[in-house]
Amino acid sequence: MDQLLIIFASVLMLLGLIGSFLPVLPGPLTSWAGLLILYFNPNIELSNTTIIVTLIIAVLIWVLDYIIPAMGTKRFGGTKAGMIGTTIGLILGILSPIPGGIILGPFIGAFVGELLNNATIKTALRAAFGSLLGFLTSAFIKLIVSIVYLGLFISIIWSHKEKLF
């Protein structure tokens, strides 16, 4: 049973890494769920403080994930139309078979959204660049947190390997 929990927790940790780039999966929160499963494993000693602190960080990153791309778009002169275009472009980019669609989608979406809002090409390009920068910043932060959680996960498993395997 312990091995099954570890396998399930490992899957959540990997999904957390993938979720750093895919907006449908909250990366750090998914990774945190893997840590939570370890917490409930009777053969692993994990403090309440660790679980609470990692949860607070995961929730904070989840909230920032919605704020950072919008801030990037707004900071570079984008409007609500550009932010809506970014979201639509992100969804289409994920579904697109084109390599790099997840990066190009938000950029193109913000650009088109701004153009539909009667912005100049220069303004639309600036907003699109801000959207891209915000998306990449958010993804990088989520990836770093998910990697830290994976490192913590591996460290915990490694320190309890005698009891588990």
N, C-alpha and C positions, 0 to 999 in steps of 0.2 A: 504494500500500500504506500509506503514511504517513497519508493521509486516512482510510482505512478504520480504522486504529488510533485515530485521533482521534475518529472518529464513535463507535466502540465505547466508548472512554473517556468520551465525553460522555454516552452512554446510562447508563453506570455512575454518573456524577456525578449525573444526574437521578434515577436509582433510589435513590441514597443520600439525596437530599433527601426523596423519598417514604418511604423506610425510616425516617426520623426519627419518623414517626407510626405506621407499620405494623410490628407486632412480628415479622412473618414475614421482613422484610428488615433486616439489621443496617446501618442507615444509614451511620454513619461508616466501617465496614469496606468497604461497597460503594463509597463515595466514594474510599476509599483504593485500592481495586482500579483505579479510573480513573487515579489518580496513578501506580500501578505500571505500567500500560500505557504511560504517557508515559515512564517511566523506561527502558523497553525500546525506545523509539523511537530509532533511531540519530541522528536529526537534532535531538534535544533533549538538552540538558545538564542533568541533574538529579543532585544529589549523593546519595551513599549515606546521608549523615547525614539529609537531608531525608526520604528514604524510611523510614529506621529510626525517626526521631522521630515521624513521622506514623503509622506502624504502632503504635508503643507507645501513643500517644494514642488511636487507634481501638480497640485491644484494651481499654484501661482503660475507655473509655466503654462498650464492649460488656459488660464485667463489671458496671460500675455500673448498667447498664440493668436488670439482674436484681435488684440490691440496693435501689435507690432506691424503687421502688414498694412493695416489702415493708417497707422502713423507714417509709414514710409510713403504711401501714396499721397497723403495729405501734406506731408513735409515738402514734397517735391511739386506741390501745386495741383494735386489731383482733387477731384470733386467726388460727390456721392456716386455719380455715374461711372467714374473710374474705379471706385471700390466695388461696385456691382459688377462691372466688366471683369475685374480681377477675379472675383468669385466664380463667375460663369466660365471664364477662361481656365481657371484651375480645374474645375470639374471636367470641362471638355479635354483639357490636357491630360488628365488622368485616364480618360476613356480613349484617348487617341492612340493609334498604333505607332505614331511618329516618335522616334527616339528623342528624348528631351522635351516631350510634350508637357510634362509637369512643370517645367521651368518656362518654356515658351508660352504656354497657355495663359498664365496670369499676366505676362507682359503684353501679349497681343490683346487680351481681354480688356486691360486697362486702357490701352491705346485706342481700341475701337470704342469703348465706353466714353472716353473723353471726346473723340471725334464726333460721336453721336450727340454729345452735349455742346456741340458747336465750338470746341476748343481749336486752337491753331495746332498745326502739326508739331511745332516746337513744344508747346505746352503739353500736348498729348504724349509726346516722347518722354518728356521729363516725368510726368505722372507714371507712365509705364515703367520707367527706370526705378522710380521710388517704390512701386509695387513689387518689382522684381527684387530689389534690395531688401525690402521688408520681409518678403517670403523667404529669401535665403537666410536672412538673419534669424528669423523665427525657427526655421528648419535646423540651423546650426545649433541654436540653443537647446532645442529638443533633443537633437542627436547627442550632444555633450552630456545632458542629464541622463539620457537612456544608457549611454556608455558607462557613466559613473554607477548607475544602478546595476548594470550587468557586472561590473567589477565587484561591487558589493556582494551581489548574488554568488559569483564564483568564489569569492573569499569566504563567504559563509559556508558554502557547500564544502570547500576544501578543508576548512577548519573542523568540520563535523564528518569527514569522510569515513572515519572508523565506525561511527554509529550508523551510518547510512548504507554502506556497501559491504 
